[in-house]
Amino acid sequence: MGTLTIRGCDDALLDEIRRESRDRTESINKLVLEALEAKYGRGAKPRRHPDLDSLSGTWSEEDSACFEAALADSRKIESEAWK
């Protein structure tokens, strides 16, 4: 495997790369390597989005019912307000 050094990266770009790395809990090297692979198509892997995927399917029926009940009032349509 080769080694690549990048020079001349301005502070704003480096700050953004560091923030993304921290948010994704991945090294800067891995983040930049994935970006290069995605751009040039060699060994590109699907990007893991830093969102709520880890929570998907973890709610119990009781958790789900409680959440739905909490939202019930906000889902009511007040027909008078739409006239």
Residue, then its C-alpha position, 0 to 999 in steps of 0.5 A: m500500500g502506498t502513502l499519500t501526503i496532502r499539503g496546503c489544506d487550509d484551516a477551514l477545510l481541515d476543521e471540517i474534516r476533523r469535525e466530520s471525522r469526530d462525528r463519524t467516530e472514524s480516523i481522518n485517514k479513513l474518512v479521506l480514503e473513503a472520499l477518494e475511493a468514492k470519487y475514483g471508484r476503486g473499492a468504494k464502500p457504501r457510506r455509513h450515515p451518522d444518523l439514527d440507524s443504530l436505533s432502528g428496530t430497538w423500540s419495544e411495542e410499549d415504547s412505540a405505543c407511548f411515542e404514538a400516544a405522545l404525538a396523537d394530539s399533534r396529528k389531529i387536523e383542525s378543519e376549522a383552521w383550514k377554512 
